[in-house]
Amino acid sequence: MAKDPGKRQRTDAGRIGEKGTGKPPGRAAGTPEPEASTEAAEAAAESIDEIRQRLERERAATIEELRRQGAALDTDEVGTVTRAGSVLDEGDQAQVSLGDDMSMMRRERLAARVNQLTAALERVARGDYGRCDVCGRPIEAGRLAALPEARTCRECQERIEQGRQESAA
């Protein structure tokens, strides 16, 4: 049988919290994070050399992908035909233009990632890798595992993104 809708709404309201983020209620913003022994153990398990090697591998792979994207632009058959002077109708021209735009955006994202990975390698060399640029607390090990070039902890990144959303509205 289905649950009573009124009861489900009360349950959801308790789960969502007063700000309506959909995340379970936790500690208040700005409250220091409790020491997490599991995060400290995970961070200690991965040596600084392993971190540096991973960043270098990801940077090399991103540079190689950027090179492939540049080579794909040079040898693109549709672009070559267009440059050779063949006549294309409006639909074909739009498709070529869209493809060029998508390739350019992908190359820009890859170049930005190379810069971010390079900056992360510089932070490793300085000894401040894994610290949030905003609050100075350690960045969660899971966040660094997923995004090794991360400069902010999850909470600070959420505040930054919320600020962007509010200013865009």
Backbone torsions as a table, in degrees:
resi	resn	phi	psi	omega
1	MET	NA	150.7	179.9
2	ALA	-73.8	149.8	176.5
3	LYS	-70.4	155.7	175.1
4	ASP	-65.8	121.6	-177.3
5	PRO	-56.0	-38.1	179.3
6	GLY	-62.3	-39.6	179.4
7	LYS	-68.4	-39.6	-179.5
8	ARG	-63.7	-39.4	179.5
9	GLN	-63.3	-40.5	178.4
10	ARG	-65.7	-39.5	179.6
11	THR	-63.9	-45.3	179.3
12	ASP	-63.7	-40.3	-180.0
13	ALA	-61.7	-38.5	177.7
14	GLY	-69.1	-34.0	-179.1
15	ARG	-74.2	-40.7	-174.0
16	ILE	-73.5	-38.1	-178.7
17	GLY	91.9	177.0	-172.1
18	GLU	-75.1	-25.1	-178.9
19	LYS	-87.3	-12.5	176.1
20	GLY	72.3	36.7	-177.9
21	THR	-84.4	-16.2	-176.1
22	GLY	85.0	-1.7	178.4
23	LYS	-99.9	148.6	179.7
24	PRO	-62.4	146.9	-179.8
25	PRO	-61.8	138.2	-179.4
26	GLY	-133.7	-151.7	179.8
27	ARG	-77.1	159.1	-177.3
28	ALA	-69.1	150.3	178.3
29	ALA	-62.1	139.3	179.7
30	GLY	87.7	-10.5	177.7
31	THR	-78.9	133.0	-178.9
32	PRO	-59.0	142.4	-179.6
33	GLU	-73.8	136.1	178.0
34	PRO	-66.6	150.0	179.1
35	GLU	-62.4	126.0	-178.8
36	ALA	-108.1	108.9	-177.1
37	SER	-66.1	-31.2	179.0
38	THR	-68.9	-40.1	177.6
39	GLU	-65.8	-40.3	178.5
40	ALA	-63.7	-39.3	179.5
41	ALA	-67.4	-40.6	178.2
42	GLU	-65.3	-41.4	-179.6
43	ALA	-65.7	-38.5	179.8
44	ALA	-70.5	-29.8	-178.0
45	ALA	-66.3	-33.2	-179.5
46	GLU	-96.2	109.2	-177.5
47	SER	-70.2	163.0	-179.9
48	ILE	-63.1	-32.2	177.1
49	ASP	-66.0	-39.9	177.7
50	GLU	-64.6	-39.6	178.4
51	ILE	-63.1	-48.1	-179.8
52	ARG	-60.0	-44.0	179.8
53	GLN	-62.8	-42.8	179.3
54	ARG	-63.2	-44.7	178.3
55	LEU	-61.3	-41.7	179.0
56	GLU	-65.1	-40.8	177.9
57	ARG	-63.4	-46.5	-179.7
58	GLU	-64.7	-37.8	178.0
59	ARG	-65.4	-44.6	179.1
60	ALA	-62.7	-42.1	179.3
61	ALA	-65.4	-38.3	179.5
62	THR	-68.9	-39.7	177.0
63	ILE	-63.3	-42.3	178.6
64	GLU	-63.0	-41.6	177.5
65	GLU	-64.1	-38.9	177.1
66	LEU	-62.8	-41.3	176.3
67	ARG	-62.5	-43.7	178.6
68	ARG	-62.0	-40.2	178.7
69	GLN	-63.5	-39.7	177.9
70	GLY	-66.6	-40.0	178.5
71	ALA	-67.4	-36.9	179.1
72	ALA	-63.5	-36.0	178.6
73	LEU	-66.9	-39.3	-178.6
74	ASP	-68.2	-32.6	-175.1
75	THR	-106.9	12.9	-178.6
76	ASP	-62.5	121.6	-176.3
77	GLU	-64.1	-44.2	-177.9
78	VAL	-62.6	-44.8	178.5
79	GLY	-63.4	-38.3	179.1
80	THR	-64.8	-43.7	178.9
81	VAL	-61.6	-43.0	-179.1
82	THR	-64.0	-44.2	-178.6
83	ARG	-68.6	-25.1	-179.9
84	ALA	-76.1	-7.6	174.0
85	GLY	100.5	10.8	177.6
86	SER	-70.6	154.4	-177.5
87	VAL	-90.0	127.3	178.2
88	LEU	-116.5	144.3	175.0
89	ASP	-77.6	174.8	-175.7
90	GLU	-59.1	-40.3	179.9
91	GLY	-63.0	-43.4	178.4
92	ASP	-65.3	-41.0	178.8
93	GLN	-63.1	-41.0	178.9
94	ALA	-64.1	-39.3	-180.0
95	GLN	-66.3	-42.5	177.9
96	VAL	-62.6	-44.7	-179.6
97	SER	-62.9	-43.8	178.5
98	LEU	-62.1	-43.6	178.1
99	GLY	-61.3	-41.6	177.7
100	ASP	-63.6	-43.3	179.3
101	ASP	-62.5	-43.3	179.8
102	MET	-64.0	-41.5	178.3
103	SER	-63.5	-41.8	179.5
104	MET	-63.7	-43.8	179.4
105	MET	-63.4	-40.6	178.8
106	ARG	-63.6	-43.1	178.5
107	ARG	-63.8	-38.8	178.0
108	GLU	-63.4	-42.3	178.0
109	ARG	-63.7	-41.9	179.6
110	LEU	-65.3	-42.0	178.6
111	ALA	-63.5	-40.0	177.7
112	ALA	-63.7	-38.7	179.4
113	ARG	-67.2	-39.0	176.1
114	VAL	-58.5	-44.7	178.9
115	ASN	-62.8	-40.9	179.2
116	GLN	-65.7	-41.7	178.9
117	LEU	-67.1	-37.8	176.5
118	THR	-63.1	-43.0	177.8
119	ALA	-63.2	-38.1	177.9
120	ALA	-64.5	-40.5	176.8
121	LEU	-63.0	-36.7	176.5
122	GLU	-65.7	-38.8	177.2
123	ARG	-65.4	-36.5	176.5
124	VAL	-62.1	-45.3	-179.4
125	ALA	-63.0	-36.8	178.9
126	ARG	-77.1	-19.9	-179.7
127	GLY	92.0	11.2	179.0
128	ASP	-114.8	22.3	176.0
129	TYR	-67.6	139.5	176.7
130	GLY	90.4	4.7	176.6
131	ARG	-108.4	138.8	-179.7
132	CYS	-68.0	131.8	177.5
133	ASP	-67.1	-23.9	-175.5
134	VAL	-89.8	-55.7	-173.2
135	CYS	-104.0	-15.4	178.2
136	GLY	84.9	-4.2	178.9
137	ARG	-77.2	161.8	176.7
138	PRO	-64.4	140.8	174.9
139	ILE	-79.1	138.8	-177.0
140	GLU	-57.0	140.0	-178.8
141	ALA	-60.1	-38.9	178.6
142	GLY	-63.8	-37.3	178.3
143	ARG	-67.0	-43.4	179.0
144	LEU	-68.0	-32.0	177.3
145	ALA	-66.3	-38.5	-179.2
146	ALA	-80.6	-34.7	-175.1
147	LEU	-138.9	81.5	-172.1
148	PRO	-62.5	-18.1	179.6
149	GLU	-91.2	7.2	-177.5
150	ALA	-56.8	136.9	179.6
151	ARG	-108.0	-12.9	-176.8
152	THR	-130.3	153.9	174.0
153	CYS	-72.7	168.2	-176.8
154	ARG	-59.4	-45.1	-177.1
155	GLU	-63.3	-45.1	179.5
156	CYS	-66.1	-38.2	178.1
157	GLN	-63.9	-39.5	177.0
158	GLU	-63.0	-41.6	178.6
159	ARG	-63.8	-40.3	178.5
160	ILE	-62.3	-46.4	-178.6
161	GLU	-66.8	-37.8	177.7
162	GLN	-64.7	-38.0	177.2
163	GLY	-63.4	-38.5	177.2
164	ARG	-65.9	-41.0	-179.6
165	GLN	-65.1	-41.7	-179.0
166	GLU	-67.2	-38.1	-179.4
167	SER	-73.9	-25.6	177.9
168	ALA	-77.9	-22.2	-177.1
169	ALA	-79.3	NA	NA
